[in-house]
């Protein structure tokens, strides 16, 4: 039995004519004037394409591929006048895998792209010009993960956070880095201020050598530690809810379907209105629910 897991796409990129790549979605009209689009346009002009596009295998009986990831890059390449582009062929043609789940470039993904450019010999000055940022900012992006443990990197890999956040985390030992990242993700607050508060509550034995506990004005260490404990409790409760969420939603969907059928019976509806108006009102509100998700 072959225990190797299949890869999501072919490992070696191939060159595909731009005319044979079909977008799978329309970009917003405001995209062409956005800062991110300008950065992509400038970076491709200055240093070329770093990340290949992701496309499906050829559509049956045609030379065309459906684009899964890289719509903004495709527009830029066409504007510049490129005739072909390196692409990775996805083994599965699920656009959900690439488009629905990856909407913005995460901070760590950007770090890997910049490191790859630097390894290819692109200077920091040229990268700064391409991305419309200062040279010092490029240095921070290049050294983003220095001193950060692998477990914390794994937790942050799909997140967007300020580069200076890693400067706070690297003052802590690996176990404390993981704790702080988990707490920040649970609270959905990936900010330097929050990280510094966690740093202030860190016991001296969990700090890296030569690092001293930091004081936060207006808040004592004990108060920060209490907030951290409470956040830890919230995190545990969240995990419990997360484990049963799918089952609970399924039960609610089934219950709603049953109530829809129940209230279609005129005799039952009349009885409920006459004898149990409160229950009928609750049933009616459940039936009128269009979706269980928040808008």
VOPAGU-2260 file (C-alpha; in pm, 1 decimal, decimal comma):
REM VOPAGU-2260
SITE   aa  ch    i         X         Y         Z
SITE  UNK   A    0       0,0       0,0       0,0
SITE  UNK   A    1     134,7     339,8     -97,7
SITE  UNK   A    2     133,3     557,7     214,0
SITE  UNK   A    3     253,7     876,1      39,0
SITE  UNK   A    4      -1,2    1152,7      23,3
SITE  UNK   A    5     -66,7    1302,9    -321,7
SITE  UNK   A    6      54,1    1659,1    -376,5
SITE  UNK   A    7    -196,5    1932,5    -453,1
SITE  UNK   A    8      -8,6    2039,1    -767,5
SITE  UNK   A    9     278,7    1937,7    -993,6
SITE  UNK   A   10     611,5    2040,8    -844,7
SITE  UNK   A   11     771,6    2188,4   -1159,1
SITE  UNK   A   12     614,7    2496,5   -1322,9
SITE  UNK   A   13     547,7    2498,1   -1697,9
SITE  UNK   A   14     522,1    2795,2   -1932,7
SITE  UNK   A   15     168,6    2861,6   -2058,1
SITE  UNK   A   16      61,2    3132,0   -2309,3
SITE  UNK   A   17    -144,4    3402,8   -2138,4
SITE  UNK   A   18    -414,3    3367,3   -2402,7
SITE  UNK   A   19    -474,4    3010,4   -2281,8
SITE  UNK   A   20    -540,1    3110,1   -1918,7
SITE  UNK   A   21    -901,0    3180,8   -1825,7
SITE  UNK   A   22    -981,8    3372,9   -1501,8
SITE  UNK   A   23   -1215,9    3195,2   -1260,9
SITE  UNK   A   24   -1341,3    3518,9   -1104,6
SITE  UNK   A   25   -1372,0    3891,5   -1175,8
SITE  UNK   A   26   -1152,8    4135,1    -986,4
SITE  UNK   A   27   -1313,4    4442,9    -826,3
SITE  UNK   A   28   -1299,4    4757,1   -1040,7
SITE  UNK   A   29   -1110,4    4932,5    -760,9
SITE  UNK   A   30    -831,5    4672,5    -772,3
SITE  UNK   A   31    -638,7    4853,4   -1046,1
SITE  UNK   A   32    -598,5    5166,2    -829,8
SITE  UNK   A   33    -522,2    4986,8    -502,0
SITE  UNK   A   34    -184,1    4999,9    -327,2
SITE  UNK   A   35    -149,4    4619,9    -341,4
SITE  UNK   A   36    -204,2    4616,4    -718,8
SITE  UNK   A   37      54,4    4892,4    -761,3
SITE  UNK   A   38     304,7    4688,7    -555,7
SITE  UNK   A   39     243,4    4379,0    -767,8
SITE  UNK   A   40     279,8    4582,7   -1087,9
SITE  UNK   A   41     603,6    4747,6    -973,5
SITE  UNK   A   42     757,4    4426,7    -836,5
SITE  UNK   A   43     695,4    4234,6   -1160,5
SITE  UNK   A   44     846,6    4521,6   -1360,6
SITE  UNK   A   45    1150,8    4544,6   -1132,7
SITE  UNK   A   46    1231,2    4183,6   -1046,6
SITE  UNK   A   47     995,7    3969,5   -1254,2
SITE  UNK   A   48     741,2    3713,5   -1139,8
SITE  UNK   A   49     844,3    3532,7    -820,7
SITE  UNK   A   50     544,5    3309,1    -753,6
SITE  UNK   A   51     401,9    3102,7   -1044,9
SITE  UNK   A   52      29,1    3113,9   -1112,4
SITE  UNK   A   53    -185,2    2815,6   -1009,0
SITE  UNK   A   54    -400,0    2670,4   -1286,2
SITE  UNK   A   55    -609,8    2360,8   -1352,2
SITE  UNK   A   56    -510,5    2096,7   -1606,5
SITE  UNK   A   57    -626,6    2167,4   -1961,3
SITE  UNK   A   58   -1001,1    2192,5   -2006,4
SITE  UNK   A   59   -1117,2    1892,3   -2208,1
SITE  UNK   A   60   -1070,7    1932,6   -2586,1
SITE  UNK   A   61    -927,2    2285,3   -2547,0
SITE  UNK   A   62    -581,3    2439,6   -2494,1
SITE  UNK   A   63    -717,5    2646,5   -2205,2
SITE  UNK   A   64    -646,4    2627,8   -1832,5
SITE  UNK   A   65    -865,9    2775,0   -1558,4
SITE  UNK   A   66    -681,4    3012,2   -1325,3
SITE  UNK   A   67    -711,7    2922,3    -955,7
SITE  UNK   A   68    -471,7    3167,4    -791,7
SITE  UNK   A   69    -295,2    3479,1    -923,7
SITE  UNK   A   70    -565,9    3690,9   -1087,7
SITE  UNK   A   71    -399,2    4023,5   -1007,5
SITE  UNK   A   72     -64,7    3895,0   -1137,9
SITE  UNK   A   73    -234,2    3779,5   -1458,7
SITE  UNK   A   74    -379,6    4128,2   -1518,0
SITE  UNK   A   75     -39,3    4288,6   -1458,5
SITE  UNK   A   76     138,8    4045,5   -1691,2
SITE  UNK   A   77    -110,5    4120,8   -1968,5
SITE  UNK   A   78     -72,7    4496,3   -1915,6
SITE  UNK   A   79     306,4    4470,2   -1932,1
SITE  UNK   A   80     288,2    4267,9   -2252,6
SITE  UNK   A   81     404,5    3922,3   -2147,2
SITE  UNK   A   82     305,4    3643,4   -2382,1
SITE  UNK   A   83     352,4    3348,6   -2145,7
SITE  UNK   A   84     388,9    3282,6   -1773,2
SITE  UNK   A   85     523,3    2998,5   -1552,7
SITE  UNK   A   86     236,0    2808,1   -1389,2
SITE  UNK   A   87     189,7    2523,7   -1145,1
SITE  UNK   A   88     -70,8    2269,2   -1255,1
SITE  UNK   A   89    -310,3    2174,2    -974,7
SITE  UNK   A   90    -380,4    1801,9    -947,2
SITE  UNK   A   91    -724,9    1883,9    -812,7
SITE  UNK   A   92    -925,3    2153,2    -991,6
SITE  UNK   A   93   -1086,2    2285,5    -676,2
SITE  UNK   A   94   -1073,7    2664,3    -698,6
SITE  UNK   A   95   -1199,8    2664,9    -336,7
SITE  UNK   A   96    -857,2    2540,3    -225,5
SITE  UNK   A   97    -682,3    2846,5    -364,3
SITE  UNK   A   98    -932,4    3128,2    -410,6
SITE  UNK   A   99   -1185,4    3091,7    -131,4
SITE  UNK   A  100    -933,8    3022,7     141,1
SITE  UNK   A  101    -639,4    3239,1      29,8
SITE  UNK   A  102    -757,0    3593,9     -27,9
SITE  UNK   A  103    -459,3    3796,0      86,7
SITE  UNK   A  104     -88,4    3726,7     103,1
SITE  UNK   A  105       0,6    3642,0     462,6
SITE  UNK   A  106     297,0    3808,9     632,4
SITE  UNK   A  107     498,3    3486,2     636,9
SITE  UNK   A  108     421,3    3411,6     270,8
SITE  UNK   A  109     546,2    3759,7     184,3
SITE  UNK   A  110     860,9    3688,8     388,4
SITE  UNK   A  111     928,5    3371,3     189,1
SITE  UNK   A  112     880,2    3555,1    -141,4
SITE  UNK   A  113    1121,6    3831,8     -41,6
SITE  UNK   A  114    1378,0    3583,1      89,8
SITE  UNK   A  115    1355,7    3393,8    -239,5
SITE  UNK   A  116    1418,2    3717,7    -430,0
SITE  UNK   A  117    1716,4    3802,3    -207,8
SITE  UNK   A  118    1859,3    3452,4    -256,1
SITE  UNK   A  119    1837,4    3511,2    -631,4
SITE  UNK   A  120    2056,4    3818,9    -594,3
SITE  UNK   A  121    1796,7    4097,2    -590,7
SITE  UNK   A  122    1922,6    4387,8    -376,8
SITE  UNK   A  123    1729,4    4529,8     -82,2
SITE  UNK   A  124    1718,7    4869,9    -255,0
SITE  UNK   A  125    1558,5    4719,5    -565,1
SITE  UNK   A  126    1304,5    4527,8    -356,9
SITE  UNK   A  127    1220,7    4841,1    -158,8
SITE  UNK   A  128    1159,7    5029,0    -482,5
SITE  UNK   A  129     945,4    4745,4    -618,7
SITE  UNK   A  130     729,0    4722,1    -306,7
SITE  UNK   A  131     720,9    5097,0    -243,7
SITE  UNK   A  132     862,0    5064,6     110,1
SITE  UNK   A  133    1181,6    5167,6     287,6
SITE  UNK   A  134    1498,3    4956,6     284,1
SITE  UNK   A  135    1468,8    4906,6     661,8
SITE  UNK   A  136    1124,5    4756,0     606,1
SITE  UNK   A  137    1272,8    4504,4     362,5
SITE  UNK   A  138    1531,9    4409,7     624,5
SITE  UNK   A  139    1253,7    4344,8     877,1
SITE  UNK   A  140    1066,2    4130,6     626,7
SITE  UNK   A  141    1378,7    3929,2     540,7
SITE  UNK   A  142    1461,9    3861,9     907,8
SITE  UNK   A  143    1099,4    3816,7    1012,3
SITE  UNK   A  144    1130,3    3459,7    1143,4
SITE  UNK   A  145    1473,0    3481,4    1303,9
SITE  UNK   A  146    1442,1    3356,0    1663,0
SITE  UNK   A  147    1081,0    3238,4    1620,2
SITE  UNK   A  148    1014,5    2870,1    1693,4
SITE  UNK   A  149     868,4    2641,4    1425,8
SITE  UNK   A  150     544,8    2581,8    1618,9
SITE  UNK   A  151     472,6    2956,0    1643,3
SITE  UNK   A  152     553,7    2996,9    1272,1
SITE  UNK   A  153     306,5    2720,8    1188,0
SITE  UNK   A  154      33,7    2897,5    1388,4
SITE  UNK   A  155     102,6    3229,6    1215,6
SITE  UNK   A  156     160,6    3104,3     860,2
SITE  UNK   A  157    -182,4    3209,6     726,3
SITE  UNK   A  158    -213,6    3528,1     934,0
SITE  UNK   A  159    -147,7    3891,4     858,3
SITE  UNK   A  160      42,9    4070,9    1134,4
SITE  UNK   A  161     291,6    4359,6    1172,0
SITE  UNK   A  162     656,9    4268,8    1116,9
SITE  UNK   A  163     753,9    4417,2    1454,8
SITE  UNK   A  164     544,4    4151,0    1626,1
SITE  UNK   A  165     824,6    3899,2    1573,9
SITE  UNK   A  166    1067,6    4134,9    1751,2
SITE  UNK   A  167     851,2    4105,4    2063,1
SITE  UNK   A  168     807,1    3728,5    2034,3
SITE  UNK   A  169    1177,5    3655,0    1995,5
SITE  UNK   A  170    1236,7    3801,0    2343,2
SITE  UNK   A  171    1054,0    3497,5    2482,3
SITE  UNK   A  172    1150,3    3133,7    2495,4
SITE  UNK   A  173     979,1    2896,2    2248,3
SITE  UNK   A  174     716,2    2759,8    2488,9
SITE  UNK   A  175     610,5    3112,2    2580,7
SITE  UNK   A  176     606,1    3217,3    2213,4
SITE  UNK   A  177     355,0    2940,4    2140,8
SITE  UNK   A  178     136,0    3038,9    2437,9
SITE  UNK   A  179     128,2    3403,9    2333,7
SITE  UNK   A  180      52,6    3330,2    1968,7
SITE  UNK   A  181    -231,9    3095,6    2066,6
SITE  UNK   A  182    -380,1    3362,4    2294,9
SITE  UNK   A  183    -353,9    3632,8    2028,3
SITE  UNK   A  184    -517,2    3408,9    1766,8
SITE  UNK   A  185    -797,1    3316,3    2008,7
SITE  UNK   A  186    -864,8    3684,8    2070,8
SITE  UNK   A  187    -810,4    3765,2    1701,2
SITE  UNK   A  188    -575,7    4044,5    1808,9
SITE  UNK   A  189    -237,8    4016,1    1637,7
SITE  UNK   A  190     -97,1    4351,8    1742,9
SITE  UNK   A  191     230,1    4471,7    1890,2
SITE  UNK   A  192      49,0    4626,4    2189,1
SITE  UNK   A  193    -115,3    4294,8    2277,4
SITE  UNK   A  194     213,8    4107,5    2234,5
SITE  UNK   A  195     392,3    4358,1    2458,9
SITE  UNK   A  196     125,8    4305,9    2724,8
SITE  UNK   A  197     192,6    3931,3    2705,6
SITE  UNK   A  198     564,7    4003,1    2726,6
SITE  UNK   A  199     508,3    4209,8    3041,9
SITE  UNK   A  200     322,8    3916,5    3200,8
SITE  UNK   A  201     595,1    3667,1    3109,2
SITE  UNK   A  202     785,0    3520,5    3406,9
SITE  UNK   A  203    1161,3    3591,7    3397,0
SITE  UNK   A  204    1242,8    3221,9    3350,2
SITE  UNK   A  205    1047,6    3220,4    3020,5
SITE  UNK   A  206    1235,3    3518,1    2878,1
SITE  UNK   A  207    1545,0    3484,4    2664,6
SITE  UNK   A  208    1878,8    3558,7    2828,2
SITE  UNK   A  209    1955,6    3925,8    2896,1
SITE  UNK   A  210    1585,3    4015,3    2864,3
SITE  UNK   A  211    1417,9    4186,4    3158,1
SITE  UNK   A  212    1041,5    4190,0    3231,5
SITE  UNK   A  213     880,2    4493,6    3073,1
SITE  UNK   A  214     647,0    4719,6    3267,3
SITE  UNK   A  215     320,1    4846,9    3119,6
SITE  UNK   A  216     192,3    5182,5    3243,5
SITE  UNK   A  217    -135,6    5173,9    3431,1
SITE  UNK   A  218    -149,2    4794,4    3447,0
SITE  UNK   A  219      27,3    4575,6    3701,6
SITE  UNK   A  220     186,7    4243,6    3620,4
SITE  UNK   A  221     -73,2    4070,6    3834,2
SITE  UNK   A  222    -357,4    4227,0    3635,2
SITE  UNK   A  223    -202,4    4121,7    3305,0
SITE  UNK   A  224    -148,7    3769,6    3437,6
SITE  UNK   A  225    -515,1    3758,0    3545,5
SITE  UNK   A  226    -629,8    3871,1    3199,1
SITE  UNK   A  227    -408,9    3606,0    3045,4
SITE  UNK   A  228    -560,8    3333,9    3264,6
SITE  UNK   A  229    -910,3    3449,5    3174,0
SITE  UNK   A  230    -820,5    3450,0    2804,3
SITE  UNK   A  231    -683,8    3098,7    2844,6
SITE  UNK   A  232   -1018,9    2993,5    2990,5
SITE  UNK   A  233   -1202,7    3151,8    2698,4
SITE  UNK   A  234    -971,0    2967,7    2460,8
SITE  UNK   A  235   -1056,0    2633,2    2621,1
SITE  UNK   A  236   -1428,4    2707,6    2597,7
SITE  UNK   A  237   -1387,6    2804,9    2234,3
SITE  UNK   A  238   -1215,6    2473,8    2158,5
SITE  UNK   A  239   -1502,7    2283,1    2320,4
SITE  UNK   A  240   -1760,4    2473,9    2113,4
SITE  UNK   A  241   -1551,5    2421,2    1799,9
SITE  UNK   A  242   -1552,3    2043,3    1852,4
SITE  UNK   A  243   -1933,3    2023,3    1863,4
SITE  UNK   A  244   -2014,1    2302,9    1617,3
SITE  UNK   A  245   -2059,3    2082,7    1310,8
SITE  UNK   A  246   -2289,8    1839,9    1489,6
SITE  UNK   A  247   -2492,6    2122,4    1645,2
SITE  UNK   A  248   -2541,5    2295,7    1310,1
SITE  UNK   A  249   -2650,3    1970,3    1147,2
SITE  UNK   A  250   -2907,0    1912,7    1423,7
SITE  UNK   A  251   -3039,2    2267,1    1381,5
SITE  UNK   A  252   -3073,3    2225,9    1004,6
SITE  UNK   A  253   -3262,0    1899,8    1049,5
SITE  UNK   A  254   -3485,2    2053,3    1316,3
SITE  UNK   A  255   -3567,0    2350,7    1094,2
SITE  UNK   A  256   -3656,9    2119,4     806,0
SITE  UNK   A  257   -3888,6    1922,2    1033,0
SITE  UNK   A  258   -4059,7    2240,2    1159,1
SITE  UNK   A  259   -4113,0    2362,0     801,9
SITE  UNK   A  260   -4297,9    2040,7     722,0
SITE  UNK   A  261   -4488,9    2058,5    1052,5
SITE  UNK   A  262   -4617,3    2411,5     997,4
SITE  UNK   A  263   -4729,5    2325,9     645,5
SITE  UNK   A  264   -5007,8    2126,9     815,3
SITE  UNK   A  265   -5294,8    2374,0     860,6
SITE  UNK   A  266   -5454,5    2176,2    1146,0
SITE  UNK   A  267   -5131,4    2174,1    1349,4
SITE  UNK   A  268   -5072,8    2542,3    1280,6
SITE  UNK   A  269   -5425,7    2636,9    1399,2
SITE  UNK   A  270   -5385,6    2428,9    1715,3
SITE  UNK   A  271   -5052,1    2589,4    1797,3
SITE  UNK   A  272   -5187,4    2941,4    1739,0
SITE  UNK   A  273   -5492,4    2879,5    1956,5
SITE  UNK   A  274   -5338,7    2683,1    2244,8
SITE  UNK   A  275   -4964,2    2742,4    2232,3
SITE  UNK   A  276   -4903,7    3087,1    2077,6
SITE  UNK   A  277   -4562,4    3127,8    2241,4
SITE  UNK   A  278   -4437,6    2797,1    2101,9
SITE  UNK   A  279   -4580,4    2880,2    1758,6
SITE  UNK   A  280   -4397,7    3214,1    1762,7
SITE  UNK   A  281   -4066,4    3039,4    1836,9
SITE  UNK   A  282   -4125,5    2777,7    1568,0
SITE  UNK   A  283   -4211,7    3049,3    1316,6
SITE  UNK   A  284   -3893,8    3244,6    1389,5
SITE  UNK   A  285   -3684,3    2927,9    1339,3
SITE  UNK   A  286   -3857,6    2849,8    1009,1
SITE  UNK   A  287   -3796,9    3205,2     883,2
SITE  UNK   A  288   -3425,5    3171,0     948,0
SITE  UNK   A  289   -3255,3    3179,8     607,6
SITE  UNK   A  290   -2905,3    3091,2     724,2
SITE  UNK   A  291   -2731,7    2990,5    1045,2
SITE  UNK   A  292   -2428,1    3204,6     962,9
SITE  UNK   A  293   -2386,7    3571,6    1040,5
SITE  UNK   A  294   -2394,6    3804,7     735,4
